[in-house]
Amino acid sequence: MISRPYPFFPFLNCGGSDGEVRVYCFNHAGGSASSYYHLMKNISGAVEIVPVELAGHGSRMDEPFERDWDSLVNNCCDAVLQLQSASKKPFVLLGCSLGALIAFRCALRLEKLGTPAQRLILCAHSAPQLPVPGYKSSMGIEMLPEEVMKLGGLSEELIRSEEFHKYFLPIIFLDYQLHDSFKYQGERLMKTPVDSFYGSGDIYFGRDSMLAWSSAVEGGVSCTEIEGDHFFAYSSEKFQNELERICLIVTNK
């Protein structure tokens, strides 16, 4: 058990909504809790956005990376449960790209612990039983900038900058190594409803790859297209509206 949950949630009580539903948000490779800042500031007052900061990222840059999936998931779940123990409000897990896999593993763990999330929202990542297209960390860090440009979200000028290569590229590469070490062993969510979303301009993940999550979920998966690229979840107004709609369902309104 971690000593306290708050390093995981750097934006807790930092001006966002203290809503009726809490949404824990997990990032893409190389992302930090600040990736969800726009969503946190613009979401309806009924929804509390709680971005999750992993060790080695953002405000926790000085901490060593989590390289083991079991340790990463256990620590995230411990932090969530500690924060939930102080509040009985319902909660949702949301993950984008790499964060979708982390959110899925956390949802499995929380079900086993008897405290399932009321909803799991998966964005921009195929189901765990499918091969993942594109770059692999085994190709080396030298090939990574090209992949980052393909996915969108950052300008070519920034990606080619010395600062990016010195400070950000190593973090993205370590996250890809974590991603590539993910092993799916056929686990299925039994109690947690799942909604999936994909960007209309995502070069890798479309409707079929998102609907394939139904093999890992009891009860099926909804699937919605959102205009945008791989990173639509951070800025799309339509996605924000969909998230608000899901949270209203959670509160039975």
N, C-alpha and C positions, 0 to 999 in steps of 0.2 A: 504494500500500500504506500503510495506517495505521501509525503508529509503534508502537503497542502495543494489544492487544485489551481491556485490563482496564476502561476506562471503559464499554464496552458491557456488562460483566457485573459490576455492583456487588455482587451477592450471592455471587460466587464465593468458596468457602472461608469462608462465614459461618455455619456451623453446620448446613447442609443435608446431605443424604446425598452421600457420594462413591461413587456406585453404579457398576455395570458398564455402564450405558447413560446417555449424556448427552442431555438433552432441552433444546434451545434454544427459548425461549418468546417469542413476539411478541404485543404488546398490541393492544387495541381503541383507537379514537380517543380521545385524552386520557388514556390509561392510562400507567402507568410500570412499571418492573420490580417494584415492590412489589405490584402486582396479583396476582402469582403466589406471594406469600409463604406463604399458607395451604397451597397445593399443595406448595410446597417443604418445609414443615415436617411435612407429614403423609404424604407419599409413602413407599412402601416403600424400604428401604435399598438395594435393587437399582437404584434409579433416581436419577440426579443431575439435579435441575431447575436450569437455568441461564436465568433471565429476562434478556432483552435490553433494555438501556436505550438508546433512541434520543436523538440530540441534541435539546435543547430540552425534555426531559422529566425528571421526577424528579431524580436526582442530577446530571443534566447540564443543568439548567434554564438555566444561564448561557451555554450554547452555542447558536449559531444553528440554527434548524430546517433539516432537509434538505427542500428543495422539489423536488428532481429525483429521479425514480425510479431512474435508472441509478446515480447517485452513492450514493443510500441503499442500494441492493442491493449494489453493489460493496463499500462500506465494511462492511456487515454480514457479507458473505461473507469478506472479508479477516480480520475479527476471529475468525470461526468457524475459519477455516483455521489462523490463528496459534495459537489455543488447542488445536486438534486436533493440531497438529504436536508438541505436548508430551505427547500421550497418544494411544494407538492404540485407545481404547475406541470402540465404535460410537456413532453419534449420530442423533438424530431431530429434526426441525423441527416445531414446533407453533405455530399461529397462531389467534387469536380475533378475529373481525370484521375490521377493517382489517388486523390481524396475519395473518389467513389469506392475504390478497393478498401481503403482504410475504414470508411463509414460502414461498408458491408461487413467487414470483419468485426468491427465494434458492435454492430447490430446482432451478429451471431453470439458474441460474448455476453452481451447484456441479456439476451434471451436465456442463455444458460444460467445466468446469475439471478434470474427471476424478475428482472426489471427491464422489460422490453421497451424500446422506443415506440411511440405512437405512430410513427411513420418513418420511412427511409426514402430519401430522394437522391437519385443517382444521375449524374450528368457526365456526358462526354467520355464514357469508357464502356467498352464491350463487356459482356458477361464473362465471368472468370474462367469458364470452361473453353472459351474461344482463344485461338492464338491472336496476339496483339500485333497489328501491322506497324511498319515504320522502324525507327531507330531503336537499336539495342545497345546497352552500355558496353557490351563486348566489342563494339565497333571502335571504341576509343573516344576520348573527349574531343579529339580534333574534328570529328564528324558531327558533333552535337549542335554547333551554331546553325548549320544548314537545316537541321530538324526544327529548331526553335523558330526559324524564319518561316518554314512551311506551315506551322501551326497558327501563326498570327499572334496578335496581342502586343507585340513589340516592334518598334521600327528597325529597319535594317541598319540605320546609323548607330542606334544604341547597341545592337547585337555585335557590331563590328568594333565597338569602342574598347579601348584598353581597360577601362573600369569594369565593363561587363565581363571580360575574359578573366580579370583578376579576382573579382569579388563574387560574381553571381554564377558564372558558368560552373565552378567547382561544386556549388550547392545543388544546381540542377543535375549535374552528373551523379552525385551521391544519391539523389532521389531516384534517378533512373536505375541505379544499381539496386536500390531497395525494391523498386517496382519489379525489376527482372527476377528478383529472388522470391517473388510471390508464388506460392504453391497452393493450388485448389484441390481439395480432397473430397469433393462432392457434398459439402455441407449445404443444408437448405434452411432458409428462414421459415419458421413455422407460424409465428404470431404477428409479424411486423408487415403491414401493408407497404407496398413499394410503388413509387412513381419514378419514371425515367424520362429524361429530356436529352435532346441532341440538337446541335446547331446545324442550320441549313447549309452552311458553308464549311462544315468540318470535313477535312479531307480523309479521315479515317473511320469515324464512328457515325453511322446512320441508323435508320429505323430498325433494320434487321438485327444489327449488333446490340441494340438496346432491348428489343423485345426478347432476345435470347436470355436475358436475365430471368425469365419465367422458369427456366430449368433449375434455378437456384432458390426459388421462392415458392412457397405453398400459397396458392390463390391467385397467381398471375401478376402481371405488371402492366400498368398504364404507360403509354408512350406518347410524347408530345414533341413536335418540331418547333424550335425557336429560331427566328431569324438571327443569324450571326455566325461567328466562327467557333473554334474549339472552346473559347473562353466566354461564351455568351452569358454564363451564370452571374458574372460579376457586374454587368452593366445593363442587361436587357430589361426594359420595362415590362414586356410581356412575361418574362420569367418571374419577375417580382410579383406581378399580378397572380400568376399561377401559384406561387408560394403562399401568398396571402389566402388564396382560395383553399388550398390544402390545409392550412392552419385553421381556417374556419370550420372545416370538416372535423378536425381533431377536437375542437371545442364544442362540436355539435350545434353550431349556429347556422 
